[in-house]
Amino acid sequence: MSHRNARLTVHGRLLIVRRYQAGWKQAHIAAAMGVSRKCVKTWIDRYQGEGEAGLETRSSRPRSTPSRTPVEVEAKVVAARAEHREGPDVLGPRVGVAPRTVSRILRRHRVPYLRECDPMTGEVIRSSKQTAERYVRARPGELVHMDVKKLGKIPDGGGWRVHGRAAGKRDRKTKIGYDYVHSLVDDHSRLAYSEILPDEKGGTCAQFLLRAAAYFAAHGIPTIERVMTDNAFAYRHSRDMKNACADLGAKQKFIKPHCPWQNGKVERLNRTLATEWAYRQAFTTNDQRRAALAPWIEYYNNERRHSALGGKSPINWLSPT
């Protein structure tokens, strides 16, 4: 089979040789075949030196690659990925290799993307969609995304993630309830703020928005211009939410129904919360998981490297000096 970028098949190369042997000039052969004169001369020379075997497709791989990453380093990268389940921007500094090199190593070894794997076990469980367009607002606070992530509470002693599904079903008559993780993320810098609250009513959402705005102001985003949410009743119809936005001088924006990707920045944060906080380890009590949220948010804003920010954290993106 011919190389995917080759202009000629083996049959076409042999045709060049046959026409040359029949007395055609090389320039005329090139014009007839739709290739360059250099290409024609190359195949004629190869045929004269090696016969028909010289017309076969050769590998484009160089004979030597002195700058290739050593095998030991590649093994270290693959092992670190299996152990920590982190992306190239985080693994790069950990193993002392450039993030782009980490990415190429993982692709070369056919390591699946994190989005395709279970966050607890690392096993491949899904394929993912890719969005065709990406956008980012020009300045901090121009647009923030707001949403609620609903998580089942953890029973004392741990749930099925600790004991396994085969350990027996819990008593359905005992209601455990849910935690409501409210989140706000800045479209420009990805600065995020999250709290676990008892419900998702309008008043609760409004008070959270005011506290999140104060957090943003303390971290370099003094003004919020627009707040984007989905069409939940608490967001669209709550007078408390409208008053909170008015107090901030912000305009409410709603996504098109059934189009959650329009609120994609906070939806992505919700997934990161699930994989790196809520389900990253097996908690034995609900209080353990609740207590781990605030430290994780600080890590997310101050230390975690974001590929969308060129490998920087939100705080570094806001104040690059």
Summary of the structure (lengths in Angstrom):
residues: 321
radius of gyration: 28.8
end to end distance: 54.5
largest distance: 92.9
contacts: 851
relative contact order: 0.10
helix: 49%
strand: 11%
